[in-house]
Amino acid sequence: MRLTWAVVAGLLLGIGAAWWLARESPGDSARKRQRAEQAAASNAEDARPVLYRWRDASGALQITDTPPKGRKYERIDKEPVSGIVVDNRRGE
């Protein structure tokens, strides 16, 4: 009988220790959520279509879909900012 109680007590202690080590504290959840949001924002930034504006050796403005090597460039969005309406009517 004592052996049965010892086994049950050992199992309960083992389960309790496993639960304690596997639990997440509130700070861990917040940090994980923040890292996930940052990763999603980074992926969204990389997935947006962009163009690159730069000047070549003669000073001419170039706009390409790949960044130039060894030159300064400006990254510009292909899509207009939300709230800007693109309309092809003129002077109506």
C-alpha positions, 0 to 999 in steps of 0.5 A, a space after each residue: 500500500 505504501 508503495 502505491 502511494 509513493 508511485 502516485 505521489 511520484 507521478 503527481 510530482 513529475 506531472 507538476 514539475 513538467 507543467 511548471 517547466 512547460 508553462 508560459 509566463 505573461 511576459 513570454 506571450 507578449 514577447 512572442 506576439 511582438 516577435 511574430 508581429 515584427 516578422 509579419 511586418 518585415 515579410 509584408 514590407 519585402 513582399 510589396 512591389 518596389 522600384 529603385 530610383 538612382 542616378 548613373 555615372 553620367 547623372 541620368 535618372 534611372 528607375 529599375 526593378 532591381 537595386 543598383 550595385 555600388 550606388 546610392 538608391 531610393 526605394 519607392 513603392 509601385 502602388 500609390 498610397 492609400 487615400 490617393 485616387 488615380 484618375 485619367 480624366 483631364 480638366 472635366 
